[in-house]
Amino acid sequence: QPLPAFPDGFLWGVSTSAFQIEGAQEEDGRGPSAWDAFVRRPGRIKDGSDASVTTDHYHRWPEDVALLRELGVGAYRFSISWPRVLPSGSGQVNAPGLDFYDRLVDTLCEAGIQPAPTLFHWDTPLALEERGGWLRRETAQRFADYADTVAARLGDRVAHWITLNEPAEVTLLGYGLGVHAPGRQLLFDALPAAHHQLLGHGLALRALRARGARSIGIANSHGPVQPLSGSAADTGAAELYDTLSNRLFADPLLLGRYPDPELAALLPGPVEEDLKAISEPLDWYGVNYYQPTVAGAAGSAGADGSGGSGGGFAGIHLPDGLPFALHETPGRERTGFGWAVVPEGLTETLRTLRERYGERLPPVMITENGCAYPDRTRDTRRIAFLDAHLRALHTALAEGIDVRGYFVWSLLDNFEWAEGCTQRFGLVHVDYATLERTPKDSFHWLRDALRGSGGGVQP
Ligand SMILES: O=C(O)[C@H](O)[C@@H](O)[C@H](O)[C@H](O)CO
């Protein structure tokens, strides 16, 4: 069954991030990031890998741009490594670092591929992290300065800017639970990191606008939250988790207020004043969708028996003391990463955004969607996953939800954070020993689909 037709001009792309693909951590003046330190803490990364090489994109980027060209995408979402451009997070610019992205952007433009850089995809400069990182207000201003530096050099050729990637994950996994960098287990005392990232987003957006940027978005993680049961305890837990994982990072941007005054009261600084910057109008709203969440009362066990006090979710065991437990959606196919495959969750996510934000919701871009499977190149399950999610996306379009683009996570197998290189999300297989790239069946499927839909860049 061929894919349904998507609107003319629909933007097809793929996504990656600097720390996950570049390697070359100590090359050409790059400074260390919070993740450089975190990967070297014993036992933090499943396979002990440290991303010092990962796919070696820093040296093999021409080959990767050629893959993008062959794939026929119209845009490429990559991230710029803040510590590669500003080794200590502020002050002295590292010219070779900026030159690297300059060359990449030039080559993308020559290939007719729109550059869509993310300014922050989790690699906070270590010098700033050691001073408190996103728990500190100063980091928000440093981020805006960094955005201005990058826009001054690349702004004439960048098509779409993404300020932050998934501030929710940084806050929850990095500062709240400590399973990601910087590895702080502050639980609710991590909330200032949420506010300062959003403030950083707002200040950076203003800096980009001042440099003439006209297509600016943010990439937020979103997904439906379903209660484990109809009990008051489970529905209450689901509402709380929905507030923390979805609304806390969308309401301030789109409504100019926090979802819960009690939550806002926990935040530092002139919050009302900051919300003016945070809610500066976006040109589009980025959504990273992977799967729904089932939330239950603390101590609840999932339908499949997973869980316990904190419950198991997305491979992460939650500590005691949280007022909710998270579970997988029962009875669904699982990816190699154990994530439930729920395409209709994407449609539901988009419907919920439209219901909650109505006219305040700008056009949407799916900035990430994808799946991890161990198959070397015969990745039929990935084709089925993408096919089903594109149909689910098309259903939302048919209902009049304004979605302008879709980016697959990811072009290449790469360093999957705490999972190291054990989870493969790529359309292209990477042999981590030889660094050889081999397009998977899904790569060819998507290339043909794009050619068929006329959506992609004609090779
Ligand atoms: O969404 C995220 O967590 C990040 O944006 C990516 O860096 C991940 O690698 C991808 O999503 C797979 O987990």
The ligand as an SDF file (V2000), in Angstrom:
LIG
                    3D

 13 12  0  0  0  0  0  0  0  0999 V2000
   15.0560   12.0330   21.9610 O   0  0  0  0  0  0  0  0  0  0  0  0
   16.1540   11.8730   22.4550 C   0  0  0  0  0  0  0  0  0  0  0  0
   16.3470   11.2720   23.4800 O   0  0  0  0  0  0  0  0  0  0  0  0
   17.2540   12.4880   21.8050 C   0  0  0  0  0  0  0  0  0  0  0  0
   16.8120   13.5570   21.1380 O   0  0  0  0  0  0  0  0  0  0  0  0
   18.0620   11.6080   20.9050 C   0  0  0  0  0  0  0  0  0  0  0  0
   19.3220   12.1270   21.1240 O   0  0  0  0  0  0  0  0  0  0  0  0
   17.9950   10.1620   21.2190 C   0  0  0  0  0  0  0  0  0  0  0  0
   19.1510    9.5510   20.8070 O   0  0  0  0  0  0  0  0  0  0  0  0
   16.8670    9.5300   20.4830 C   0  0  0  0  0  0  0  0  0  0  0  0
   15.7330   10.0800   20.8260 O   0  0  0  0  0  0  0  0  0  0  0  0
   16.7310    8.0920   20.7780 C   0  0  0  0  0  0  0  0  0  0  0  0
   16.5370    7.9090   22.1100 O   0  0  0  0  0  0  0  0  0  0  0  0
  1  2  2  0
  2  3  1  0
  2  4  1  0
  4  5  1  0
  4  6  1  0
  6  7  1  0
  6  8  1  0
  8  9  1  0
  8 10  1  0
 10 11  1  0
 10 12  1  0
 12 13  1  0
M  END
$$$$
